[in-house]
Amino acid sequence: MDLLKKIALKSNKQTLFIEVNEIVLVKAMNIYCNIYLVNGEKILITETLSIIEKHLLKNNFYKTHRSYLININYIKSYNKLNQKLELKTINDLIPISRDKKKDFEQFLTTCF
């Protein structure tokens, strides 16, 4: 399976071609998503998380919660007690849903 180098994402006015390895986080907001890039930029796109995740899950991304898709290359720390992740360049803590906690912890042991 070939990994994607770029992904085409639609915003209100244009289609953006973004380097996949520069995406740190995708956060769903109803029918929109915010894409957080490694340079600190945040881009609002007009696509759902389910559409984006079809392309990114095979590229070192993990869905931690129904609203969050993270690039595992940018994990800074994981707190098992509160089930939150800290990502490089992102100021917010990212939740791990209760039903994904066990799978996520197993995933971490196989990836790193």
C-alpha positions as CSV (number, residue, x, y, z in Angstrom):
1,M,0.0,0.0,0.0
2,D,1.4,3.4,-1.0
3,L,1.2,6.2,1.4
4,L,-0.2,9.5,0.3
5,K,2.1,12.4,-0.1
6,K,-0.6,15.1,-0.6
7,I,-4.3,15.3,0.0
8,A,-6.8,17.5,-1.8
9,L,-9.2,19.2,0.6
10,K,-12.0,21.6,-0.2
11,S,-12.5,24.9,1.5
12,N,-15.3,27.4,0.7
13,K,-13.5,29.0,-2.2
14,Q,-10.8,26.5,-3.4
15,T,-9.3,23.1,-3.3
16,L,-6.1,22.9,-1.2
17,F,-3.4,20.4,-1.8
18,I,-1.8,19.7,1.6
19,E,1.3,17.6,2.5
20,V,-0.1,14.7,4.6
21,N,3.0,14.7,6.8
22,E,2.3,18.3,7.8
23,I,-1.1,17.5,9.2
24,V,-1.0,17.2,13.0
25,L,-4.7,17.0,13.8
26,V,-8.1,16.9,12.1
27,K,-11.0,18.0,14.3
28,A,-14.6,17.6,13.2
29,M,-17.2,20.3,13.6
30,N,-20.5,18.9,12.1
31,I,-20.1,19.0,8.3
32,Y,-16.8,20.9,8.5
33,C,-13.3,20.1,9.8
34,N,-10.4,22.1,11.1
35,I,-7.1,20.9,9.8
36,Y,-4.2,21.8,12.2
37,L,-0.8,22.0,10.5
38,V,2.7,21.6,11.9
39,N,3.4,25.3,11.3
40,G,0.6,26.3,13.5
41,E,-1.8,27.1,10.7
42,K,-5.5,26.1,11.1
43,I,-7.6,25.6,7.9
44,L,-11.4,25.2,7.8
45,I,-12.5,22.7,5.2
46,T,-15.9,21.8,3.9
47,E,-15.6,18.0,4.2
48,T,-16.6,15.6,7.0
49,L,-14.2,13.7,9.1
50,S,-15.4,10.4,7.7
51,I,-14.4,11.5,4.2
52,I,-10.9,12.6,5.3
53,E,-10.3,9.6,7.5
54,K,-10.7,7.2,4.5
55,H,-7.6,8.7,3.0
56,L,-5.5,9.3,6.1
57,L,-6.0,6.2,8.3
58,K,-3.5,4.3,6.2
59,N,-1.0,7.2,6.6
60,N,0.0,7.0,10.4
61,F,-3.3,8.6,11.5
62,Y,-5.5,7.3,14.3
63,K,-9.1,8.2,15.2
64,T,-9.0,8.8,19.0
65,H,-12.6,10.0,19.3
66,R,-15.5,10.5,17.0
67,S,-14.3,14.1,16.4
68,Y,-10.5,13.7,16.3
69,L,-8.1,12.2,13.9
70,I,-4.4,12.5,14.9
71,N,-1.1,12.1,13.2
72,I,0.7,9.7,15.5
73,N,4.1,11.2,14.4
74,Y,3.2,14.3,16.5
75,I,2.3,12.6,19.8
76,K,4.2,14.3,22.6
77,S,2.6,12.6,25.6
78,Y,-0.3,10.4,26.7
79,N,-1.9,10.6,30.1
80,K,-3.6,7.3,31.0
81,L,-5.4,8.8,34.0
82,N,-7.4,11.4,32.1
83,Q,-7.2,9.7,28.7
84,K,-5.8,12.8,27.0
85,L,-3.0,13.2,24.4
86,E,-0.7,16.2,24.0
87,L,0.4,16.8,20.4
88,K,3.4,18.8,19.2
89,T,2.3,22.4,18.1
90,I,-1.3,22.0,19.4
91,N,-2.2,23.7,22.7
92,D,-5.3,21.7,23.4
93,L,-5.4,18.2,24.9
94,I,-6.9,15.6,22.7
95,P,-9.4,13.1,24.2
96,I,-9.3,9.4,23.8
97,S,-12.8,8.0,24.0
98,R,-13.5,5.4,26.7
99,D,-14.4,2.8,24.1
100,K,-11.1,3.3,22.3
101,K,-8.8,3.5,25.3
102,K,-7.7,-0.1,25.3
103,D,-7.3,-0.3,21.5
104,F,-5.3,3.0,21.5
105,E,-3.0,1.8,24.3
106,Q,-2.4,-1.5,22.4
107,F,-1.8,0.5,19.2
108,L,0.8,2.7,20.9
109,T,2.8,-0.4,22.0
110,T,2.9,-1.7,18.4
111,C,3.8,1.6,16.8
112,F,6.6,2.9,19.0
